[in-house]
Amino acid sequence: MPMEEESSMLSSTSVAPVDMDTPVIPDSADFDLATMQSVVDISAQRAASTSDPQSTLDAADLYTFSPETPMLDSAFGDEEDELIGEAPGPNATEREQIEWKRRQNTLAARKSRKHKSEHQQDLENQVEDLKVEVEKWKTRSQTLEQILRSHGVPFFSLGEGNHSPSW
């Protein structure tokens, strides 16, 4: 492919350029890749839809968090949180859209963690129940083997690696 065609293909498929001063990874520990992706997407859409050079978010705007939407929530918060806020309207600012998306993501993550924890607890309970049942059946088997031995009845034992008849 000639260099001119390749160059035109790249420019037609690429998104709006990102300012060189924009950090790639935020300085704060409160970094969420999914939210970051949405910030970049919204910023790129806004830049593509307008010719205003100031239309993109400043680097500081990308990584500032309002006190109303803390990044680190408890794993299992109140269910009331799900009722807070509606989807931003078509005239919402980028910040409102980002905060709403972040809030939705936080609620979804909280719900997922709760479901995972409940499922893991169910599995652990099942394992404990099965261990008790295995011990019960081992005891029952050993008791029946003792009865057979005491009566002199030959039997085939599968326990403890002994795979030969008892006679």
C-alpha positions in Angstrom: 0.0 0.0 0.0 1.5 3.4 -0.9 2.4 5.7 1.9 -0.2 8.4 0.9 -3.1 5.9 1.1 -1.9 4.6 4.5 -1.6 8.2 5.8 -5.1 9.1 4.7 -6.6 5.9 6.2 -5.0 6.7 9.5 -6.3 10.3 9.6 -9.8 9.2 8.7 -10.1 6.6 11.4 -8.4 8.3 14.3 -10.2 10.2 17.0 -9.5 13.8 18.0 -5.9 14.3 19.1 -5.3 14.4 22.9 -3.4 17.3 24.3 0.2 16.3 25.1 -0.1 17.8 28.6 -3.0 15.4 29.5 -1.7 12.7 31.9 -2.1 9.1 30.8 -2.5 7.8 34.3 -3.9 10.0 37.1 -1.7 10.9 40.1 -4.4 9.8 42.6 -5.0 6.3 43.7 -8.7 6.7 42.8 -8.4 5.4 39.3 -11.0 3.4 37.5 -10.2 2.3 34.0 -13.9 2.0 33.0 -14.7 5.5 34.2 -11.5 6.8 32.6 -12.5 5.4 29.3 -15.9 7.1 29.5 -14.1 10.4 30.3 -12.0 10.1 27.2 -14.9 9.1 25.0 -17.1 12.0 26.2 -14.2 14.4 25.7 -13.4 13.1 22.2 -17.1 13.3 21.2 -17.3 16.8 22.5 -14.1 17.8 20.6 -15.3 16.2 17.4 -18.7 18.0 17.6 -17.4 21.5 18.0 -14.6 23.6 16.6 -13.9 25.4 19.9 -10.3 24.7 20.9 -11.3 25.0 24.6 -14.0 22.2 24.2 -11.9 19.4 25.6 -11.6 18.8 29.3 -8.6 20.2 31.2 -6.3 17.6 32.7 -7.3 18.7 36.2 -11.0 18.1 35.3 -10.3 14.5 34.4 -9.1 13.6 37.8 -11.0 15.7 40.3 -13.7 14.0 42.3 -16.6 15.7 43.9 -17.4 14.9 47.6 -20.8 13.8 46.5 -19.4 10.9 44.6 -16.6 9.3 46.6 -14.6 6.7 44.6 -14.1 4.3 47.5 -17.5 3.1 48.8 -18.1 0.3 51.2 -18.7 -3.0 49.5 -22.3 -3.3 50.6 -23.8 0.2 51.1 -27.4 1.1 51.5 -29.8 0.1 48.8 -31.1 3.7 48.9 -28.1 4.7 46.8 -29.7 3.1 43.8 -32.6 5.5 43.9 -30.4 8.6 43.9 -30.2 10.6 40.7 -31.7 10.2 37.3 -29.9 9.9 34.0 -28.5 13.3 32.9 -30.6 15.1 30.3 -29.3 16.0 26.8 -28.2 19.4 28.1 -26.0 18.0 30.9 -22.5 19.1 31.2 -19.6 16.7 30.7 -18.9 16.7 34.4 -22.6 15.7 35.2 -22.4 12.9 32.6 -19.2 11.7 34.0 -20.4 11.8 37.6 -23.6 10.0 36.7 -21.7 7.3 34.8 -19.3 7.0 37.7 -22.2 6.7 40.2 -23.9 4.0 38.1 -20.6 2.1 37.8 -20.1 2.3 41.5 -23.5 1.0 42.2 -23.1 -1.8 39.6 -19.7 -2.8 41.1 -21.2 -2.8 44.7 -24.1 -5.0 43.5 -21.6 -7.3 41.8 -19.3 -7.6 44.8 -22.3 -8.4 47.0 -23.6 -11.1 44.6 -20.1 -12.6 44.4 -19.7 -12.6 48.2 -23.1 -14.3 48.7 -22.3 -16.9 46.0 -18.9 -17.6 47.5 -20.5 -18.0 51.0 -23.0 -20.4 49.5 -20.2 -22.5 47.9 -18.3 -22.6 51.2 -21.4 -23.7 53.0 -21.9 -26.5 50.5 -18.3 -27.6 50.9 -18.7 -27.8 54.7 -22.0 -29.7 54.3 -20.3 -32.2 51.9 -17.4 -32.7 54.2 -19.8 -33.6 57.1 -21.7 -35.9 54.8 -18.4 -37.7 53.6 -17.4 -38.2 57.2 -20.9 -39.6 58.0 -20.6 -42.1 55.1 -17.1 -43.1 56.1 -18.2 -43.8 59.6 -21.2 -45.8 58.3 -19.0 -47.8 56.0 -16.5 -48.6 58.7 -19.3 -49.7 61.1 -20.7 -52.0 58.4 -17.2 -53.4 57.7 -16.8 -54.2 61.4 -20.1 -55.9 61.5 -19.2 -58.0 58.4 -15.8 -58.9 59.9 -17.3 -59.8 63.3 -19.6 -62.3 61.5 -16.9 -63.7 59.3 -18.6 -62.5 56.1 -16.1 -61.9 53.2 -16.5 -58.4 51.6 -14.6 -56.2 49.2 -13.3 -53.0 50.8 -12.6 -49.9 48.8 -11.4 -47.8 51.7 -7.9 -46.7 52.6 -6.2 -47.9 49.4 -7.0 -51.6 50.3 -8.5 -52.9 47.1 -8.5 -56.6 47.9 -11.1 -58.9 49.3 -11.1 -59.3 53.1 -11.0 -63.1 53.1 
